[in-house]
């Protein structure tokens, strides 16, 4: 049997790097593509000029130039950078015909749905993005689906808020990283709004496990990849405070109009299709990120919290909002 080769774009990004780490420990061959290639990596020009696409069986397209905040600072930038790259890549794939690799696109459940109204957001719901980032991801999905009508085999994965890896604190992105930094340094934490915004937080290891299973099974379609439980910003802060044993000073600021207030992605479809289930609770994930240990070590949270006389069940249950799928 020919070894499956999986091409990963945006290889230097935090999530792509985590997926590549899984690949390197699997039976699959990893092919890395990035804007600034290093040894054993390829640049975008290599895709356009060489025959790399003919040599791979799958493409997982993590590459994206913006996060919601930076997208608002440069309106329309994705139409100048990301969408032309995506269009060129899909065109090359389409030209390969039946031998073309499968295409997996990393989209955003956090921005593409807009605010959830009466319940969890499902994949077939109408989409009402509020900001440029969501509109750009929607444009990308529409483009992919159009190529799908021409025979390109695709999967679109709408991820919720991924945490569990350290991120550079250079722009407002990633509540948990900023929160843990504030607790470490005993400095104020600035948040948007009054703390009531609901978000779904998925640990990076759970996310990689989901993407890996989907790639291995060659699953096609559109899927939310989320924890399936949403927490308010205030609840996340309280959980972290109880785990760390410190209080953080909160500085409230007006929420931007483009920021989604209620993000509640449903996991019903993906749970029906594969065996994957999230295994890392928010309290476990926050603890492991704070101390720099793996989630496996984070699962000893109960023992360590009991040593601090904190009830781990209360940490999670007191602040958890559950939605029926």
Buried (B, 14 or more C-beta within 10 A) or exposed (E): EEEBBBBBBBBBBBBBBBBBEBBEEBEBBBBBBBBEBEEEBBEBEBBEEEEBBEEBBBBBBBBBBBBBBBBBEEEEBBEEBBBEBBBEBBEBBBEBEEEBBBBBBBBBBBBBBBBBEEEBBBBEBEBBBBBBBBBBBBBBBEBBEEBBEEEBBBBBBBBBBBBBBEBEEEEBBBBBBBBBBBBEEEEEBEBBBEBEBBBBBBBBBBBBBBBBBBBBEEBBBBBBBBBBBBBBBBBBBBBBBBBBEEEBEBEEEEBBEBBBBBBBBBBBBBBEBBEBEBEBBBBBBBBBBBBEBEBEBBBEBBEBBEEEEBEBEEBBEEBBEEBEE
